[in-house]
Every structure is written in structure tokens, then in C-alpha cells.
Amino acid sequence: MAGVGKRMRPHTLTIPKPLIPVAGKPIVQHLVESLVKSYNELPEEIAFITGQFGKEAECKLIDICRNMGIKGSIYYQNEALGTAHAILCAAESLSGNVIVAFADTLFKADFTIDSQKDSIIWVHKVDDPSAFGVVLTDKEGRITRFVEKPKNFVSDEAIIGIYYFRDGENLKKELQYLIDNDVKKSGEYQLTDALENMMHKNVAFYAEQVEEWLDCGNKDATVYTNQRMLEILKDTPLMAESAVISNSIIKPPCYIGENVNISDSVIGPHVSIGKNTSIQNSIITNSIIQEDTNLNDANLDNSMVGSFVDFKGKLNELSIGDYTCFK
């Protein structure tokens, strides 16, 4: 999660993209919880490879791990040199069974990781494979070939950015080989090159499907992911007991955080509202409103509003970052 999240600005000017909340939790927390659930034992450690996002962001990441009873570690990728280089930044943690996940993607699936397999790569069928890395498989689901952004159709099974390796030390060795021999594509060290080298040395890779793949790459995609996560979680409690709702209608599913105050408004469906936020005389649908924000006379849909925002107006669609005043 070392990228600067340019496509998500202005929301990533103050926090890294994976800490943006959807359905009441940071994106990366949803991802971590899903992966931990899929493994048959509690991981020893979760290592985050980040940029220089500051101590507040790092503490939030460590707290996610601590609350699950897992050790959290922070590593830094200070220069954007590719996915293989990023993973190798956490070299000290690459041993034993290892799961690698890119932190701006979520998924819906019900699986248990088979830790006896050499490696597993999760995929999802897509309409336009030319924008993704894809895999070709045999009848047993074993991967026979990797193709990066194919111009002509070879497969529609796109790699979603979640990988399992039974031998983390071997992965580390192959990543280090790319660095030592300056094996680059488009100026970066690519994880796919390490995977191909491992395949040539008879490491068996298997593809497994996820039911749904949710992207958080830009504002519209993140709002849609919030909608889908609220639907997935709709049978769990999504409204804090401390929220105060007066003369208002809440159309579920919605997430409403601690100490939220809503009056004379219609909220939902598919709205997430962070703690300490106040909303008056507004109609809001399909949107993410973050913490400590005040909205008045708003009529919003397909919108993202940051924290510590003071907004009054009738705009239909909005994307504003933290500490914005708009009246």
C-alpha cells in the first residue's frame, strides 16, 4: 500500500487510500479480516508495505492487527520500483506460509486456503482482459501461463492481487534475483517475472475464483464498493447505539457511526456515515461521509465527503476531501 493514490485525490491527500472507510471500516481492514477468516489458523504477523504516510496512519494499521491479536509490522517502499520491489521491502517477514495482497482491492468469496499447495493465485472473470494480468490454466486449475495485459484474447481470468506462497523464503529468493540482475519491465521490477521464474522451476501455481471482485481505485469505484459491502453486511448491526436520529428516515442498508446526529433528513440506501458527523435537512443516497463532518441542506448521490468538512448546498454529486468548507 505504498502508492500515493493519485486517482483518489483529494481524499488521499491526508490519508493513504487503503485507510479510506467503506461500510464503516478502512478498506485494508476489510481485506485483512477476509484473509484471516480464509486461513485455518491465526497468522503470526501482518506486514504493511507503505510510503511515508506518518505515524498516525501507521498507528491505525498496527491497531487493526492488535485488535485481532496479531503482530503488525511496517515496512517502507520509498521509491516506486514495482510490485516485486515493494514485496521485497518486507524481506524480514517473508518466511514460511505467506499471503501477499494489494490493499486497494476487496473480494467476496467463501474459501479456505489450502496451505499444502505450492502457490495459489486468486482470479476473477472480467469482460475486458486487456486491462489486467491474466492466467491460463489446465483442467486441474494449475496455471500454465501468465500474460500481462493481453492485446488479443487468451483468457478472461484476471489476477485480482491476492497470492498464497507455501515457501516465503523461495519467494524472497526469486524477488532478490530480479533486483540483483536488474530484470525490469517498463522501468519496474514486476512480481509476474518472479512467478514465471518459479513456474519454470516446477513450483505449482493454482488459480482459484472469487465470487466478486471490488475495486477501490477511484471515487466512483469506491462508492460502488461501499454499496456492495453494505449489502454483504446488511444482516449485521450497522448503526451505533449512540447515534441520534430525529424526524428522519433511514433506508437500509446504511452504516451510521458513533455519535452521529441526523435530523430532518432522508438517508440511504447505501450510505456510510463516520463518527461525530452531523446531518440536517438533507437527502443523501449511495455515498460515503467520513468523520466529524457537518452537512446542511445537502442533496447528494454517488458522493464522497471527507472528514472535518463543513458543507451547505444542493449539489447532486460531490467529491471533497478533509477540512473543506463549502457554503
VOBA-1610 file (N, C-alpha, C; in pm, whole numbers, padded with zeros to 5 digits, always signed):
BEGIN
Met+00083-00120+00000Met+00000+00000+00000Met+00087+00126+00000Ala+00192+00124-00083Ala+00288+00235-00082Ala+00253+00344-00183Gly+00153+00320-00269Gly+00118+00420-00369Gly+00058+00545-00309Val+00060+00654-00386Val+00010+00782-00335Val-00137+00802-00368Gly-00200+00711-00444Gly-00344+00718-00468Gly-00388+00839-00547Lys-00318+00869-00658Lys-00349+00989-00736Lys-00493+00990-00787Arg-00546+00873-00825Arg-00682+00868-00880Arg-00789+00890-00774Met-00750+00887-00647Met-00846+00907-00538Met-00835+01046-00474Arg-00754+01133-00530Arg-00746+01267-00474Arg-00878+01340-00496Pro-00918+01426-00399Pro-00840+01482-00288Pro-00840+01395-00161His-00907+01281-00163His-00922+01202-00040His-00791+01143+00009Thr-00695+01124-00080Thr-00566+01066-00041Thr-00459+01172-00013Leu-00498+01296-00005Leu-00401+01400+00031Leu-00368+01396+00180Thr-00457+01337+00260Thr-00437+01335+00405Thr-00421+01195+00462Ile-00474+01092+00394Ile-00457+00954+00440Ile-00430+00865+00321Pro-00359+00753+00340Pro-00339+00659+00229Pro-00471+00594+00189Lys-00483+00563+00061Lys-00609+00510+00007Lys-00664+00391+00084Pro-00581+00292+00126Pro-00638+00178+00196Pro-00698+00209+00333Leu-00676+00329+00386Leu-00738+00367+00513Leu-00868+00446+00493Ile-00908+00468+00368Ile-01039+00529+00343Ile-01147+00431+00386Pro-01248+00477+00459Pro-01350+00383+00509Pro-01455+00350+00404Val-01495+00224+00400Val-01616+00181+00328Val-01694+00093+00424Ala-01824+00113+00428Ala-01912+00037+00518Ala-01858+00034+00661Gly-01804+00149+00705Gly-01768+00164+00845Gly-01629+00120+00885Lys-01551+00065+00792Lys-01414+00022+00825Lys-01320+00063+00712Pro-01192+00086+00744Pro-01095+00111+00638Pro-01091-00005+00538Ile-01067+00028+00412Ile-01058-00074+00307Ile-00964-00186+00349Val-00846-00151+00400Val-00746-00252+00433Val-00792-00340+00549Gln-00873-00288+00639Gln-00924-00370+00750Gln-01020-00476+00698His-01109-00439+00606His-01197-00539+00544His-01114-00649+00479Leu-01008-00610+00408Leu-00923-00706+00338Leu-00854-00800+00436Val-00794-00743+00539Val-00723-00824+00639Val-00818-00922+00706Glu-00936-00876+00745Glu-01031-00964+00813Glu-01076-01078+00722Ser-01096-01049+00594Ser-01138-01154+00500Ser-01029-01258+00483Leu-00904-01214+00472Leu-00794-01308+00452Leu-00768-01392+00577Val-00776-01330+00694Val-00758-01405+00819Val-00867-01511+00832Lys-00989-01475+00796Lys-01101-01570+00803Lys-01078-01690+00710Ser-01011-01667+00597Ser-00992-01774+00499Ser-00879-01870+00534Tyr-00798-01834+00633Tyr-00684-01917+00670Tyr-00722-02002+00791Asn-00664-02120+00805Asn-00710-02213+00909Asn-00645-02190+01045Glu-00565-02086+01057Glu-00509-02050+01187Glu-00476-01902+01187Leu-00461-01844+01306Leu-00432-01701+01316Leu-00290-01674+01267Pro-00272-01582+01174Pro-00138-01550+01126Pro-00049-01498+01239Glu+00081-01521+01224Glu+00176-01469+01322Glu+00193-01318+01308Glu+00183-01269+01184Glu+00220-01130+01159Glu+00149-01080+01035Ile+00117-00951+01036Ile+00072-00881+00916Ile+00169-00767+00892Ala+00230-00767+00775Ala+00330-00665+00740Ala+00270-00572+00635Phe+00274-00443+00663Phe+00224-00342+00569Phe+00342-00275+00501Ile+00342-00274+00369Ile+00446-00203+00293Ile+00386-00070+00251Thr+00436+00038+00306Thr+00374+00169+00288Thr+00474+00270+00233Gly+00421+00389+00199Gly+00504+00506+00178Gly+00521+00577+00312Gln+00571+00699+00306Gln+00590+00777+00428Gln+00460+00851+00460Phe+00366+00780+00523Phe+00233+00835+00548Phe+00220+00898+00686Gly+00322+00885+00769Gly+00316+00946+00901Gly+00274+00849+01009Lys+00303+00887+01134Lys+00279+00799+01249Lys+00131+00771+01273Glu+00044+00869+01248Glu-00098+00847+01274Glu-00152+00733+01187Ala-00117+00733+01059Ala-00162+00626+00970Ala-00101+00493+01012Glu+00026+00493+01048Glu+00091+00369+01091Glu+00028+00313+01218Cys-00008+00400+01311Cys-00072+00354+01434Cys-00207+00290+01405Lys-00281+00344+01308Lys-00410+00285+01270Lys-00390+00144+01216Leu-00285+00126+01136Leu-00258-00006+01080Leu-00219-00106+01190Ile-00134-00062+01280Ile-00092-00151+01389Ile-00211-00185+01479Asp-00301-00087+01500Asp-00419-00113+01583Asp-00510-00217+01519Ile-00523-00216+01386Ile-00603-00318+01317Ile-00553-00457+01355Cys-00421-00473+01353Cys-00361-00603+01388Cys-00377-00634+01536Arg-00349-00536+01620Arg-00355-00558+01766Arg-00495-00602+01808Asn-00597-00542+01748Asn-00734-00577+01784Asn-00771-00718+01742Met-00692-00778+01653Met-00715-00916+01611Met-00620-01013+01680Gly-00533-00961+01767Gly-00436-01045+01836Gly-00320-01088+01748Ile-00284-01004+01651Ile-00178-01037+01555Ile-00071-00928+01560Lys+00054-00968+01548Lys+00164-00871+01541Lys+00154-00792+01410Gly+00171-00661+01418Gly+00173-00576+01299Gly+00311-00517+01278Ser+00353-00508+01153Ser+00484-00451+01119Ser+00468-00352+01004Ile+00553-00252+01003Ile+00553-00151+00897Ile+00687-00156+00823Tyr+00679-00164+00691Tyr+00796-00152+00605Tyr+00771-00040+00504Tyr+00879+00016+00450Tyr+00865+00131+00362Tyr+00918+00102+00222Gln+00840+00142+00122Gln+00890+00149-00014Gln+00898+00298-00049Asn+01018+00351-00048Asn+01036+00495-00064Asn+01044+00539-00210Glu+01057+00443-00301Glu+01062+00474-00444Glu+00976+00372-00518Ala+00894+00419-00611Ala+00800+00331-00683Ala+00876+00250-00788Leu+00927+00134-00746Leu+01007+00050-00835Leu+00938-00080-00870Gly+00806-00087-00851Gly+00732-00204-00895Gly+00689-00296-00782Thr+00601-00390-00818Thr+00541-00478-00718Thr+00642-00574-00656Ala+00734-00626-00736Ala+00834-00719-00681Ala+00922-00647-00580His+00964-00526-00613His+01046-00447-00522His+00970-00415-00394Ala+00841-00382-00407Ala+00760-00349-00289Ala+00754-00466-00192Ile+00725-00586-00243Ile+00714-00703-00156Ile+00847-00734-00089Leu+00956-00716-00164Leu+01088-00745-00108Leu+01126-00645+00002Cys+01061-00530+00006Cys+01085-00437+00116Cys+01051-00499+00251Ala+00964-00600+00250Ala+00928-00672+00372Ala+01003-00804+00381Ala+01128-00806+00335Ala+01206-00930+00327Ala+01213-01003+00461Glu+01224-00929+00572Glu+01236-00991+00703Glu+01113-01076+00739Ser+01000-01046+00677Ser+00876-01118+00708Ser+00843-01228+00607Leu+00928-01246+00506Leu+00899-01344+00402Leu+00960-01479+00438Ser+00887-01552+00522Ser+00930-01688+00557Ser+00807-01770+00591Gly+00818-01902+00572Gly+00704-01989+00597Gly+00591-01961+00500Asn+00466-01986+00543Asn+00350-01956+00460Asn+00330-01806+00451Val+00311-01755+00329Val+00298-01611+00308Val+00179-01583+00217Ile+00097-01487+00257Ile-00007-01433+00169Ile+00033-01291+00132Val+00028-01260+00003Val+00055-01125-00047Val-00076-01069-00100Ala-00111-00948-00059Ala-00236-00886-00107Ala-00213-00738-00134Phe-00263-00691-00247Phe-00262-00548-00276Phe-00382-00485-00207Ala-00358-00375-00137Ala-00452-00328-00035Ala-00564-00238-00086Asp-00581-00225-00218Asp-00692-00143-00268Asp-00797-00229-00337Thr-00799-00358-00303Thr-00897-00447-00364Thr-00967-00529-00256Leu-01096-00546-00271Leu-01174-00630-00182Leu-01241-00740-00263Phe-01287-00843-00195Phe-01347-00954-00268Phe-01457-01017-00184Lys-01548-01084-00253Lys-01649-01165-00187Lys-01624-01309-00227Ala-01599-01395-00130Ala-01571-01536-00158Ala-01585-01615-00029Asp-01604-01741-00046Asp-01612-01831+00069Asp-01516-01946+00043Phe-01391-01933+00089Phe-01291-02036+00064Phe-01200-02050+00186Thr-01135-02163+00193Thr-01031-02187+00291Thr-00902-02216+00217Ile-00797-02145+00252Ile-00669-02161+00182Ile-00611-02299+00207Asp-00579-02369+00100Asp-00513-02499+00110Asp-00363-02475+00124Ser-00314-02475+00247Ser-00175-02438+00274Ser-00075-02542+00225Gln-00122-02657+00177Gln-00030-02759+00127Gln+00007-02736-00020Lys-00066-02651-00089Lys-00032-02620-00227Lys+00090-02529-00232Asp+00170-02544-00339Asp+00288-02458-00354Asp+00247-02312-00355Ser+00146-02280-00438Ser+00103-02141-00451Ser-00038-02136-00507Ile-00113-02035-00465Ile-00247-02010-00514Ile-00255-01863-00556Ile-00317-01840-00671Ile-00341-01704-00718Ile-00491-01689-00742Trp-00551-01590-00679Trp-00695-01573-00694Trp-00726-01487-00815Val-00830-01529-00888Val-00867-01465-01014Val-01016-01439-01018His-01056-01355-01114His-01197-01327-01136His-01218-01303-01284Lys-01325-01359-01339Lys-01354-01341-01481Lys-01396-01197-01508Val-01337-01135-01610Val-01364-00995-01643Val-01406-00982-01789Asp-01476-00874-01818Asp-01523-00851-01955Asp-01412-00805-02048Asp-01317-00727-01993Asp-01208-00673-02076Asp-01073-00715-02017Pro-01022-00831-02058Pro-00896-00880-02001Pro-00774-00795-02039Ser-00786-00712-02141Ser-00670-00636-02188Ser-00617-00537-02085Ala-00697-00510-01982Ala-00653-00415-01880Ala-00588-00482-01759Phe-00572-00616-01764Phe-00528-00689-01646Phe-00419-00792-01682Gly-00351-00840-01578Gly-00275-00962-01592Gly-00370-01080-01582Val-00356-01178-01672Val-00446-01293-01673Val-00366-01422-01666Val-00436-01532-01636Val-00371-01662-01629Val-00441-01760-01724Leu-00365-01857-01772Leu-00419-01972-01844Leu-00399-02094-01755Thr-00499-02183-01753Thr-00493-02299-01663Thr-00524-02427-01739Asp-00483-02541-01678Asp-00521-02671-01733Asp-00650-02719-01666Lys-00691-02842-01692Lys-00818-02894-01641Lys-00821-02903-01488Glu-00704-02916-01426Glu-00697-02925-01279Glu-00688-02788-01212Gly-00691-02681-01291Gly-00679-02548-01236Gly-00537-02503-01213Arg-00440-02583-01260Arg-00299-02543-01247Arg-00265-02441-01355Ile-00199-02336-01314Ile-00166-02228-01407Ile-00053-02272-01499Thr-00074-02251-01628Thr+00028-02288-01728Thr+00099-02167-01786Arg+00038-02047-01768Arg+00099-01928-01831Arg+00041-01802-01768Phe+00127-01701-01756Phe+00086-01568-01716Phe+00096-01476-01838Val-00003-01390-01859Val+00002-01292-01968Val-00039-01156-01912Glu+00045-01057-01928Glu+00019-00924-01877Glu-00050-00839-01982Lys-00172-00793-01953Lys-00250-00704-02039Lys-00250-00751-02185Pro-00309-00866-02213Pro-00304-00921-02349Pro-00381-00834-02449Lys-00318-00806-02564Lys-00386-00729-02669Lys-00489-00814-02741Asn-00460-00942-02755Asn-00554-01036-02813Asn-00603-01131-02704Phe-00724-01182-02718Phe-00783-01265-02613Phe-00706-01396-02596Val-00664-01422-02471Val-00606-01552-02436Val-00676-01612-02315Ser-00732-01525-02230Ser-00801-01570-02109Ser-00877-01452-02052Asp-00989-01481-01982Asp-01061-01375-01912Asp-01049-01387-01762Glu-00954-01470-01713Glu-00933-01488-01570Glu-00826-01391-01522Ala-00870-01278-01468Ala-00779-01171-01428Ala-00727-01194-01286Ile-00599-01167-01267Ile-00537-01175-01135Ile-00585-01056-01051Ile-00641-01083-00933Ile-00701-00975-00853Ile-00603-00914-00753Gly-00486-00973-00738Gly-00386-00915-00647Gly-00380-00981-00512Ile-00418-01109-00503Ile-00406-01186-00379Ile-00336-01318-00412Tyr-00229-01349-00340Tyr-00143-01464-00370Tyr-00110-01538-00241Tyr-00099-01669-00251Tyr-00050-01751-00140Tyr+00076-01824-00184Phe+00177-01826-00096Phe+00302-01899-00122Phe+00334-01986-00001Arg+00355-02113-00025Arg+00387-02205+00084Arg+00528-02181+00136Asp+00618-02133+00050Asp+00758-02114+00086Asp+00797-01969+00066Gly+00783-01889+00172Gly+00816-01748+00163Gly+00963-01722+00134Glu+01050-01808+00183Glu+01194-01791+00156Glu+01223-01805+00007Asn+01157-01898-00059Asn+01177-01915-00203Asn+01126-01793-00279Leu+01011-01740-00238Leu+00962-01617-00300Leu+01064-01506-00284Lys+01116-01490-00163Lys+01215-01385-00138Lys+01337-01401-00229Lys+01383-01524-00246Lys+01499-01550-00331Lys+01473-01508-00475Glu+01353-01540-00526Glu+01321-01505-00664Glu+01304-01355-00682Leu+01249-01287-00583Leu+01239-01142-00590Leu+01377-01077-00589Gln+01465-01130-00504Gln+01601-01076-00496Gln+01677-01097-00627Tyr+01648-01208-00695Tyr+01712-01234-00825Tyr+01680-01123-00925Leu+01555-01077-00925Leu+01518-00969-01018Leu+01596-00843-00988Ile+01611-00810-00862Ile+01684-00688-00823Ile+01831-00702-00859Asp+01891-00816-00823Asp+02034-00836-00845Asp+02070-00835-00993Asn+01977-00882-01078Asn+02005-00891-01222Asn+01933-00782-01302Asp+01877-00686-01231Asp+01811-00571-01292Asp+01710-00611-01398Val+01624-00709-01363Val+01520-00756-01454Val+01398-00666-01436Lys+01375-00578-01534Lys+01267-00481-01525Lys+01178-00487-01649Lys+01053-00442-01629Lys+00962-00415-01739Lys+00902-00277-01717Ser+00911-00193-01819Ser+00863-00054-01808Ser+00927+00017-01689Gly+01054-00016-01664Gly+01129+00053-01559Gly+01101+00005-01418Glu+01026-00106-01401Glu+00992-00153-01268Glu+01016-00304-01256Tyr+01038-00347-01132Tyr+01053-00489-01102Tyr+00914-00549-01079Gln+00876-00646-01160Gln+00740-00698-01160Gln+00731-00834-01092Leu+00629-00849-01007Leu+00605-00976-00940Leu+00583-01089-01041Thr+00516-01059-01152Thr+00489-01162-01253Thr+00617-01228-01303Asp+00725-01152-01316Asp+00852-01210-01362Asp+00904-01312-01261Ala+00889-01282-01133Ala+00931-01378-01031Ala+00844-01504-01037Leu+00714-01487-01058Leu+00623-01602-01067Leu+00660-01691-01185Glu+00693-01631-01298Glu+00731-01709-01416Glu+00859-01788-01390Asn+00956-01724-01324Asn+01080-01795-01290Asn+01051-01914-01199Met+00962-01896-01103Met+00927-02004-01011Met+00856-02117-01085Met+00770-02081-01179Met+00699-02183-01256Met+00796-02268-01337His+00896-02203-01395His+00997-02276-01474His+01079-02371-01387Lys+01078-02346-01256Lys+01149-02434-01163Lys+01052-02531-01094Asn+00937-02553-01159Asn+00839-02655-01118Asn+00763-02621-00990Val+00755-02495-00953Val+00661-02455-00848Val+00521-02459-00909Ala+00429-02527-00845Ala+00293-02545-00898Ala+00203-02431-00851Phe+00152-02354-00946Phe+00058-02246-00917Phe-00083-02290-00954Tyr-00179-02261-00866Tyr-00318-02295-00892Tyr-00403-02168-00888Ala-00500-02161-00978Ala-00593-02048-00981Ala-00721-02085-00906Glu-00767-01993-00823Glu-00896-02010-00755Glu-00980-01885-00776Gln-01110-01905-00797Gln-01201-01797-00830Gln-01255-01728-00704Val-01278-01597-00714Val-01358-01526-00615Val-01492-01492-00679Glu-01595-01490-00596Glu-01730-01465-00646Glu-01746-01323-00696Glu-01684-01229-00627Glu-01697-01088-00664Glu-01568-01016-00630Trp-01526-00927-00719Trp-01403-00851-00702Trp-01440-00703-00698Leu-01403-00636-00590Leu-01442-00497-00570Leu-01319-00408-00570Asp-01318-00312-00658Asp-01205-00222-00675Asp-01227-00093-00596Cys-01119-00034-00548Cys-01128+00095-00480Cys-01028+00192-00542Gly-01020+00191-00675Gly-00918+00269-00744Gly-00951+00414-00765Asn-01081+00449-00767Asn-01119+00588-00784Asn-01248+00615-00707Lys-01299+00736-00716Lys-01416+00772-00635Lys-01537+00688-00669Asp-01570+00677-00796Asp-01690+00603-00834Asp-01680+00456-00796Ala-01563+00396-00817Ala-01543+00255-00782Ala-01555+00235-00631Thr-01503+00330-00553Thr-01507+00318-00408Thr-01650+00333-00355Val-01726+00425-00413Val-01867+00440-00373Val-01943+00312-00406Tyr-01915+00252-00521Tyr-01982+00126-00556Tyr-01940+00015-00460Thr-01813+00009-00424Thr-01766-00091-00329Thr-01835-00073-00194Asn-01851+00052-00151Asn-01926+00079-00028Asn-02067+00022-00036Gln-02132+00041-00151Gln-02266-00012-00172Gln-02269-00164-00159Arg-02174-00231-00224Arg-02172-00377-00222Arg-02137-00430-00083Met-02043-00365-00012Met-02008-00410+00121Met-02125-00393+00218Leu-02201-00286+00203Leu-02319-00269+00287Leu-02421-00379+00260Glu-02436-00418+00135Glu-02528-00527+00102Glu-02478-00660+00162Ile-02348-00683+00152Ile-02290-00806+00207Ile-02306-00812+00359Leu-02297-00695+00425Leu-02301-00689+00571Leu-02438-00653+00628Lys-02540-00651+00544Lys-02670-00596+00586Lys-02735-00672+00701Asp-02696-00797+00722Asp-02754-00874+00832Asp-02678-00858+00963Thr-02578-00769+00966Thr-02504-00739+01088Thr-02542-00599+01136Pro-02524-00569+01265Pro-02558-00435+01315Pro-02473-00327+01247Leu-02537-00228+01190Leu-02465-00125+01116Leu-02490+00016+01172Met-02572+00027+01278Met-02598+00158+01337Met-02555+00159+01482Ala-02471+00258+01516Ala-02422+00269+01654Ala-02536+00309+01748Glu-02532+00256+01869Glu-02636+00288+01968Glu-02634+00435+02008Ser-02519+00499+01996Ser-02508+00639+02036Ser-02556+00736+01929Ala-02590+00685+01809Ala-02642+00772+01703Ala-02778+00828+01743Val-02801+00954+01709Val-02928+01021+01739Val-02998+01053+01607Ile-03114+00994+01587Ile-03190+01012+01463Ile-03323+01078+01499Ser-03350+01198+01445Ser-03474+01268+01479Ser-03543+01317+01352Asn-03673+01289+01345Asn-03756+01333+01232Asn-03691+01298+01098Ser-03636+01179+01089Ser-03561+01138+00970Ser-03596+00996+00931Ile-03568+00963+00806Ile-03589+00828+00752Ile-03455+00769+00713Ile-03426+00650+00762Ile-03305+00577+00725Ile-03347+00458+00639Lys-03303+00456+00514Lys-03335+00347+00422Lys-03216+00252+00417Pro-03227+00132+00473Pro-03113+00040+00478Pro-03082-00019+00341Pro-02956-00073+00328Pro-02854-00077+00433Pro-02773+00052+00438Cys-02749+00098+00559Cys-02663+00213+00584Cys-02575+00184+00705Tyr-02454+00239+00705Tyr-02369+00237+00824Tyr-02374+00375+00887Ile-02406+00379+01016Ile-02411+00506+01089Ile-02326+00491+01214Gly-02220+00570+01224Gly-02119+00554+01328Gly-02154+00617+01460Glu-02059+00610+01553Glu-02077+00661+01689Glu-02104+00811+01688Asn-02201+00849+01772Asn-02231+00991+01797Asn-02270+01069+01672Val-02323+01001+01571Val-02378+01069+01455Val-02513+01130+01493Asn-02539+01249+01443Asn-02665+01318+01469Asn-02731+01352+01336Ile-02850+01295+01313Ile-02922+01316+01187Ile-03059+01372+01218Ser-03095+01484+01155Ser-03227+01543+01180Ser-03288+01592+01048Asp-03419+01574+01038Asp-03497+01627+00924Asp-03438+01585+00790Ser-03400+01458+00779Ser-03328+01412+00660Ser-03377+01275+00615Val-03344+01243+00492Val-03366+01109+00438Val-03229+01054+00399Ile-03189+00943+00459Ile-03056+00886+00439Ile-03071+00744+00383Gly-03001+00716+00275Gly-02998+00582+00219Gly-03086+00565+00098Pro-03073+00447+00037Pro-02987+00337+00082Pro-02841+00359+00045His-02756+00271+00098His-02614+00261+00064His-02534+00386+00102Val-02553+00431+00224Val-02478+00545+00276Val-02399+00502+00398Ser-02273+00543+00406Ser-02189+00522+00524Ser-02156+00658+00584Ile-02177+00672+00715Ile-02153+00799+00784Ile-02061+00774+00902Gly-01948+00843+00904Gly-01849+00824+01010Gly-01887+00893+01140Lys-01813+00860+01246Lys-01846+00907+01381Lys-01843+01060+01391Asn-01924+01111+01483Asn-01929+01254+01518Asn-01976+01344+01403Thr-02038+01287+01304Thr-02088+01367+01191Thr-02231+01411+01218Ser-02265+01530+01172Ser-02398+01587+01191Ser-02459+01620+01054Ile-02583+01576+01033Ile-02651+01600+00905Ile-02789+01657+00934Gln-02821+01769+00869Gln-02950+01834+00888Gln-03014+01864+00753Asn-03145+01844+00747Asn-03225+01888+00632Asn-03163+01845+00498Ser-03133+01716+00487Ser-03061+01667+00369Ser-03121+01537+00317Ile-03093+01511+00190Ile-03127+01384+00128Ile-02996+01327+00072Ile-02957+01209+00120Ile-02828+01152+00081Ile-02848+01006+00045Thr-02802+00968-00073Thr-02807+00829-00118Thr-02671+00788-00174Asn-02639+00659-00162Asn-02523+00598-00228Asn-02396+00683-00213Ser-02357+00708-00089Ser-02245+00799-00064Ser-02166+00756+00059Ile-02044+00809+00070Ile-01958+00791+00186Ile-01933+00928+00249Ile-01973+00943+00374Ile-01948+01065+00450Ile-01857+01025+00566Gln-01742+01091+00579Gln-01646+01049+00680Gln-01672+01118+00815Glu-01572+01131+00898Glu-01590+01166+01039Glu-01591+01317+01063Asp-01659+01358+01174Asp-01652+01495+01224Asp-01690+01598+01118Thr-01789+01563+01039Thr-01832+01648+00928Thr-01972+01701+00954Asn-02001+01819+00900Asn-02132+01881+00915Asn-02191+01907+00776Leu-02308+01846+00748Leu-02377+01867+00621Leu-02513+01931+00649Asn-02543+02034+00572Asn-02669+02106+00589Asn-02730+02135+00452Asp-02858+02107+00436Asp-02930+02135+00312Asp-02864+02067+00191Ala-02813+01948+00212Ala-02743+01876+00105Ala-02838+01781+00033Asn-02814+01762-00094Asn-02889+01665-00175Asn-02786+01587-00257Leu-02735+01478-00199Leu-02617+01413-00254Leu-02645+01270-00298Asp-02582+01231-00409Asp-02583+01093-00456Asp-02447+01065-00518Asn-02401+00938-00509Asn-02273+00898-00568Asn-02161+00994-00526Ser-02151+01018-00397Ser-02060+01121-00347Ser-01966+01067-00241Met-01851+01134-00227Met-01757+01110-00118Met-01723+01243-00052Val-01741+01245+00079Val-01713+01365+00157Val-01616+01327+00267Gly-01507+01403+00281Gly-01403+01370+00377Gly-01439+01404+00520Ser-01339+01403+00607Ser-01356+01435+00749Ser-01336+01584+00774Phe-01400+01634+00880Phe-01388+01774+00921Phe-01430+01870+00808Val-01536+01830+00739Val-01591+01911+00630Val-01713+01987+00681Asp-01729+02111+00636Asp-01848+02190+00666Asp-01911+02228+00532Phe-02025+02164+00501Phe-02084+02179+00368Phe-02230+02219+00378Lys-02270+02316+00297Lys-02409+02353+00284Lys-02438+02379+00137Gly-02536+02307+00082Gly-02564+02326-00060Gly-02649+02216-00116Lys-02684+02228-00244Lys-02777+02136-00308Lys-02712+02056-00421Leu-02583+02045-00426Leu-02518+01973-00535Leu-02562+01827-00537Asn-02575+01770-00657Asn-02621+01631-00670Asn-02508+01530-00651Glu-02387+01566-00691Glu-02274+01474-00680Glu-02152+01552-00634Leu-02077+01492-00541Leu-01973+01568-00474Leu-01855+01478-00443Ser-01734+01531-00453Ser-01614+01462-00408Ser-01520+01567-00349Ile-01523+01579-00216Ile-01438+01678-00150Ile-01364+01612-00035Gly-01240+01657-00014Gly-01154+01597+00086Gly-01167+01660+00222Asp-01077+01619+00312Asp-01081+01664+00451Asp-01064+01816+00462Tyr-01121+01870+00570Tyr-01103+02010+00610Tyr-01150+02108+00502Thr-01255+02072+00429Thr-01311+02160+00328Thr-01431+02234+00385Cys-01440+02363+00356Cys-01556+02444+00393Cys-01623+02490+00264Phe-01751+02455+00248Phe-01824+02484+00124Phe-01964+02532+00163Lys-01989+02661+00149Lys-02121+02715+00186Lys-02165+02818+00082
//
